[in-house]
């Protein structure tokens, strides 16, 4: 990016505004890609914890914190600077989830039941449709609630997951 900024300065100083606009477009594209990569990283964390919940049939404080924090960060990153539009619209998540779920399943194999199953076994065990539907439901919350409201709303929604009521009641 440093070279692009140097080139941009030169273009402006030399009055080559069309070239400068091309560089600005490139910089915008690079920025958007970086934001999307960060969103995808948080999406993968979200999916891993949903997979762990599905297969272990329980919910822990640590998993709740990871799910909540992933959703809060996704909300922050996804909202464009104009505060009116998003990098990923609500109806566009399917593609991103499809891109991340296989990696998330394989990554989850290290953690599910302390690594009892390898990634090949875990791939057969995960109900992807259920994970995708749960993820979509939770991601939809990021469009409807403020960052301040989101933690409580997420917690309430997580009580509906397997083991969620036990988690809420403090039962292990």
WOGIMO-V542183 format. One record per backbone hydrogen bond with DSSP energy under -1.0 kcal/mol. CO is the residue of the C=O (numbers start at 1). NH is the residue of the N-H. If there is no record, write none. Layout:
# WOGIMO-V542183
CO/NH
CO/NH
This chain:
# WOGIMO-V542183
1/5
2/6
3/7
4/8
5/9
6/10
7/11
8/12
9/13
10/14
11/16
12/15
15/17
16/20
17/21
18/22
19/23
20/24
21/25
22/26
23/27
24/28
25/29
26/30
27/31
28/32
29/33
30/34
31/35
32/36
33/37
34/38
35/39
36/40
37/41
38/42
39/43
40/44
41/45
42/46
43/47
44/48
45/49
46/50
47/51
48/52
49/53
50/54
51/55
52/56
53/57
60/64
61/65
62/66
63/67
64/68
65/69
66/70
67/71
68/72
69/73
70/74
71/75
72/76
73/77
74/78
75/79
78/87
80/83
85/80
89/92
93/97
94/98
95/99
96/100
97/101
100/104
101/105
102/106
103/107
104/108
107/110
108/111
108/112
111/114
112/115
112/116
118/122
119/123
121/125
122/126
126/128
127/131
128/132
129/133
130/134
131/135
132/136
133/137
134/138
135/139
136/140
139/142
140/143
141/145
146/150
149/153
150/154
151/155
152/156
153/157
154/158
155/159
157/160
158/161
161/164
163/167
164/168
165/169
166/171
